[in-house]
Structure formats: structure tokens, C-alpha cells
Amino acid sequence: MNDSPGWASPGSTPSDGERPDGAAATPDGAAPAPDAAPAPDGGTGATPPADQRWSAEQPPAGQWTGVNPGGPAPGPGAPSGPAQGWGAPGSGWDPSTRGGAHTAWGAKPYAPKPGVIPLRPLGVGEILDGAVSTMRAHWRTVLSITLAVAVVTQLAITLVQGFALDDLNTAAAGDPEAALRQQLDAIGGSIAASAVAQVITLIGTILATATLTMVFSRAVLGRTSTVAEAWQEARPRLLKLTGLTLLLLLMVVAIFAVALLPGILAGSWGLGLGGMLIAFPVALWLYIRFSLASPALMLEKQPVLKSLARSARLVRGAWWRIFLITLLTSIITSIVAGIIVFPFTIAGMLFGGDGFQGIVEGTATYSWGFLVVTAIGSVIALTVTMPINAGVTVLLYIDQRIRREALDLELARAAGLHGPGDTPPGTAAAGG
């Protein structure tokens, strides 16, 4: 990953334990290191074959060598080089013991950390901490993106809700004989307007997902991104990301439609409920199975269908782990959003509705004032929680590639790390 994050194509680092050339993979799923080739600076460095390089745009081929100027490139079975080498005695970094095992010297292996996460298999806490750390270190960029998306989407939702309330109130105050028809018309108009608001929300979510993915991918290497840079990198992939999102939504809708169809045709509520009970776990299973398709599409520059297949391979054997981490993230963000929104909801009821008495009696009606106050709370909550959800998804993708494909070695090379204690050039403590 260089200045514009790009990732290895799926064919370069297979996740099912096989290499494209038929060679056997190492026990941890990483491909054996290629033979060392002379580096431009006179040292030796491992130049990956053509099928193991990242996307064509980055990093330039000349930047792959010279990462380990004092010794051989890292790789299982490579001899130890001088002190500054990756596998040097005392460096603590032994690629063959990635994942937390002890090196031959009896010390824990060194895990380089150029950015927000250590480059090794991650724990649950490290994934969550990485998402929050990126928000803190790059808050100007992250919050600018999410705030803009939150304001636009909540504005659309508030307008729809406000006009729907006006229509319903007008219908209720009209001729009693025509009130029912007017209310049905108002409800129909509200549903149509809600659909428009949901489309706007979907577009905003896609834009936020695309740009935040680029910000997080840079943050892993300790590099900063401006909003303009993130947008420039994400823009070429927006159309495909939109197609991926729509395909996943259609997939879920189709599953529930097929499950409900027998109940609808038979006019049986019980049969329809049974279909729902079957459709829900199937949809959940597919959602987790394809949950890493978005970062795969953005960072590996793959087509939509190949991104889905890529996600399925990465999730294989780790479905429950990814599900539990995703569920935990959803619970945490829901609690945080509830804490933020609750006081705004109370304030809206007190000052934009029928006041405290209406709340107690359960007869409170809401006005534009209530909608505006609660929308402010929703904007704040969405601004805070959206990057956590996006960050966890990106870091789960990186974690699975580290576990299956030794992506940590590639990321360390891209970060320009030479040995323990190194920091990548151009790293900023905070950015935005």
C-alpha cells in the first residue's frame, strides 16, 4: 500500500491454502517466500512474482526492494541477517511465528505497528480499539465525512416525517366522512416520500463506506488522508460499490419474498410466520458471509461478483467469529447512539410536543420542533457510530487476510519498516 491504498488481487494470495502455481503453502496459510533477488541498493530483497504484487497502481515495483537492506527478505526458513534485518537475532520479529508464538530466542515476536493496529492477527479488543483510534487520530477527515452524510440523510428523513405529519393532521381535521380516504392518501404519500428518503440514505451510506474504507486503509500504515484524497481514491469504485450494495439488498428481499410466498398464497399467518423464521437465519448467514465484500471491492479493485466470492473465501471457517464481533459492534454502537439520542428525544417531547403531561398520559403529539430536535441528536449519534461500524468491517477484512495470507508482511514492506522500532516515513501522530 503506497499513497493510494491498493491491495493484492485475490489470485495473488489464495486463502484456501493453495498457490496459483501449485506450490504448497506454509502451515499458517502464507505462501513460501520467493527467492531473494539483488536489490537496487546492493542488498537483497524479495521481489514478489507478478501474481503476488498488489494492484498495478501501487506500490511501484521499485519500492518493493530495499526494505531489508541489511539481510535477506523475511520469509519462513530465511537465514538471520544483520541486526537491522527482519529476522535478525534480537529483533523479535520472526515471520514464521506470526500470531503470538515465541521465537527461538524465547521472546515474544515483534509485531510492527506503523499505524492504528499491530501487523499480526488481531483480537476483538484490538479491532475495536483500531476503529476508535482511527477516529481519534484522523478525526478531521473521519468526522467531516460522517457529519456531511448524517446531515444530508437526516434532513431528508426529517422533511419526509414533517410533511407526513402535516398531511395526517390536515386529514384528521377535515370532513369526517372523507377523513379515512384522506388519511389513506396521506399514508400512501408518506410511504412514497419515505422511499425517496431511504434512497438518499442508501446513497449517503455508500459514499461514507467508500471514503472511510480508504481512510482506514491508510491509517493501518500510519498515513493520513484528507477528505479530498479519500474521495479521489474512492470515486472510481463508487458505481461498483453501489451495484454490490443493491445486489445484497435484492438478495435479502428475494429470500424473504420466497419464504412468505407460500403463506400469502395459502392465506395462512402460521405458514407465513414459519417462512419468516426460516428466512431470517438464511439472510443472516449470507449477510455475514458477504460482509467483507465491500472492502475487498474497494481495496483489491475487483468486480462485484468476484468481491462476493472473495468475501466468502475469507469468511470460510471464521463465520462465528466474524458474526460475534459484528454483533458486539452493533450492540456497542446502538448503546452509544441511544445514550446520545435519548436526551434529545426528551427535549423534543417537552418543547416540541405536548409537554410533560402529554408524555405521562401517552397522548403526546409531535410537531416540526420535535422532529428538528430529535434529528439533531440523530445526526450526532450517526456521526459518532458510523465510522466505528465501517472501521470494524475494514479491520476484520485485514485481520482475515493476515491470518490466511500473511498480509502483515506485505503491509510492513509497504509501510517502509526495516526493523523493530522503525516508524514509516511521513507518519503523523494525528491527521485529518
Number of C-alpha atoms within 10 A of each C-alpha: 24 20 16 20 25 22 27 21 21 20 12 20 24 22 23 13 17 16 20 12 7 7 11 14 17 15 11 16 21 27 24 15 17 15 15 18 15 14 19 13 11 11 18 21 25 21 22 19 10 10 16 20 20 25 20 13 13 19 20 13 14 10 16 20 23 24 27 26 21 20 23 26 29 27 21 16 12 18 12 16 18 15 15 17 23 30 28 21 17 16 19 22 24 25 23 20 16 23 16 12 13 16 19 12 11 9 13 16 23 25 22 24 22 24 26 23 24 18 26 23 23 20 12 16 9 17 25 20 17 24 23 20 20 27 24 15 20 23 16 16 24 28 21 15 24 25 20 14 24 27 19 15 23 22 19 19 21 19 17 20 20 18 16 20 19 14 19 18 13 15 20 15 10 12 11 11 8 11 16 14 12 19 17 13 15 21 16 13 16 20 15 13 19 19 14 15 22 15 14 19 20 16 17 19 19 20 21 23 27 25 27 28 26 25 30 30 26 24 27 25 28 25 26 26 24 17 18 11 16 24 20 14 21 24 14 12 17 20 11 17 25 19 14 21 19 13 14 18 12 11 15 18 14 14 17 19 15 13 21 21 14 15 18 13 10 10 11 12 12 10 18 20 14 14 20 19 13 15 21 14 11 14 18 13 15 14 16 20 23 20 24 27 26 28 27 27 26 27 25 19 20 21 16 20 14 15 24 21 17 24 23 19 20 28 24 13 10 13 14 13 13 21 18 13 19 18 12 14 20 15 12 15 19 14 13 15 20 15 13 19 21 14 14 20 20 18 17 24 25 18 15 21 21 18 17 15 12 14 15 9 8 10 11 17 14 18 18 18 16 23 21 19 20 23 23 18 22 22 23 17 21 23 22 22 21 22 24 25 18 21 27 23 25 25 24 26 21 27 23 23 21 24 20 22 25 25 22 23 20 20 21 23 24 20 28 20 21 20 22 19 13 13 19 20 12 10 16 16 11 17 20 19
